[in-house]
Amino acid sequence: MPRFLDVSAPLVAGMPTYPGNPEFELQAVKRVAQGGSSNVSRLVMGTHTGTHVDAPKHFFDDGAGVDTLGLDLLLGRARVVEITRRGGIGAEELVAAGLREDIRVLFKTSNSALWNSSGFHQDYTYLTEAAARYLVDQGVKVVGIDYLSVEQFKKPGAPAHHALLSQGVVIIEGLNLADAEPGMYEMYCLPLRIVGGDGAPARVVLKR
């Protein structure tokens, strides 16, 4: 039997959010217990809340919106690569990982353990600009990481994002890969179809 692994962060009040982004809220609109005909809630969240996809429009006004991203990129074989280095991941770590004709790469780092604690951690592991350019040069089309940004916290100019998104590389952020062993999987990543969206929350499942 195939094994399905949900690597999405649960959406819950108090979950970590990138500073400056809206916090997640689930607000009651109608409740049966209060005489309503049904239970209905209002979601308050940002386009980059929890597990989400960055579209080129995130940094480029004329870039593609999340609703136009091809499903052929978001569905298919993906490789989980474990990087033990903390801090900035450089091109040398990627060379050592031996990427070979990988179209979709998900980076499992020490970040996955951060989901077990409250609050936002500024010292998460991230991709350097050199690493991002290396991935582009290798033909990678989808890059995922297990915290809320591929970029160093408040890095001026966001060079890793620009290096990836300017070349049409799709970024998946906010994964929880704690239970994902390194290796090959079938990935199913479906962001919400927000027309013109700079990003969108997504449910990401791996199958082995």
N, C-alpha and C positions, 0 to 999 in steps of 0.2 A: 504494500500500500504506500502511495506517495505520502511524504511528510510535508505538511504545510506549516510555515513559521511566520507569524505576524510580527513584522519588525517595525510597526508603527507605534509611536508614543501615544498612550491613552490621553484623550482630551478631558481634562478635569480642572476644576477651579484650583488655583494655586500652583499649577504646573509652571515650570520655568519658561519664561519668554525673553526674547532678546530685548535688552533695554531700549525703550522708545517705541516698542511695538505694543498693540493692544493686548491686554490680558484676557484669557479665556473666561467667559461667563455663560452659564446656562440659566436663563431667567424664566420664571414661570409666567405664562400668559393666561392659561386656563388650567384648572385642576378639578378632577372629579370630586375629590374630598372636600372641595369648597363650593360644590354645587354646579360645577361646569359640566358640559355635555361630554367632554373628553379632556385628555391631558395634552396641552400644546405648550411648547417652549420657544423662547427666542434665543438664538445663538449670537454672542458677541465675541468676535475674534478677528485677528488680522489675517491677511493672505499668507503670512509667513509664520503661522502658529503651529507648534508641534512639528510632526512630520509633514513636510511640504516640498513642493517643486518650485524652483526659481525659473522663470521664463526670461528670455533676453530683455523683455520690457522692464524688468526689475532695475536695470541700469541704463537702458537705451530707450529714449522716448519713442523712436520709430522701430523698436524691436518687436519681435513676434510676441503675442499674448499667449498665456498658458492654454487657452482654448484651441490654439492652432498647432500645438505640438503634436507630432506624429505618434500614433499609438505603436508604430513599428519600433520606435525608440524606447517607449515606456514598458513594452512587453517583450520578454525574450530572455536569452541566457545572460546571466550576470555572474561576475566573479567577486566573491568576498575575499579581500586581501587584508590580512592582519598586520598592522604596523605597531610595534611596541614602543617606538620612540615617542616621547612626550614633547609637546611644543610644536615647532614648525616642521612639517614633513617636507623634505627637499627632494630634488630629482634623484639624488643618490639612493635614497630609500626605495624609490620606485624602480630604479635600475636593478637593485638587489632583489626586488619582488619578482622580477622576471616576467613583466607583462608582455604577452605575445598575442597579437591580434584580438585583444579584448575590446569589445565595443562598450560594455557596461561594467564599471568597476565600483564596488562599494567598499569603503575603508572602515574596517573595524579597528578601533583604537581604545585607549583607556577612557575615552569619552563615554562609552556605553555605561560605565559604572556611575557616571554623574547623574543619570536618571534616577538613581536610588536615593538621592539627597534633594532637599528642597532648595529653592533659590537658584539664581543664575550664576554659573561659574565663568569667570573671565579668562581663566588660565587653561582653556580647552585646547586640544590638539587641532591643528589646522593645516591647510595646504599653503605652501609658499608660492609666490608668483612663478618661480622656476619649476616647481612641481606641476603647476597648472599648465604651463607651456609645454612641458614634457609630455603630459597626457594628450594635449592637442596634437603634438607631433607624432604620437603613437597611434593616432586615429581613434582615440576613445571618444564616444559620443554621449555617454551618460556617466556622471560622477556623483557618487553618494558618500555622505559622511555621517557619523553617529553623534552629531550635536547640531546646534541651531545655526551654524554658519561654517562654510568652508574657509572663510577668511579669518585671519588673526583679528582679535577683538579691536574694533575701532581703527583698523589699519587705514591710514590716509590713502585715498584714491581707490581702495578696494581692488588692487591689481589682480588677485586670483580670480575674482568674479569677472572682471573685464576680460582677462585672458581666455576664460572658458566661454562666457556668454557671447562674446564678439564673434566666436567661431561656431555658434549654434550648438554648443555643448549644453545639454540639459543637466541641471544641478538638483540633486535630491538632498535635502538637509533634514536634520532631526530624526534620523533613524536610530533604532535601538537594536544593536547587533550583538548584544551580550550572549545570546543563545545560538548565534549563527557560527558554525565552524567554518574556517577558511575553505574555499573551494568553489565549485560551480553549482549554480542553482538556476531554476526558471524564475524570473522576476515578474510580478504583476504590480505595476504602479499606476494608479488611476487618480490623478488630481481632479478636483472639482472643475467642472466646465464653466469657468467664469470668463465671460466674454471680455476680451481686452485686459485680462488680469495680469498683473506683474508677477503673480505667483498664486498658488492655491494649496490648501491642505490636501493631503493624499493618504490613501490607505495603501500600504506596501506589504506584499506577501511574497515570501520565497518558498519555492517547492523543490524538494529533492527526492 
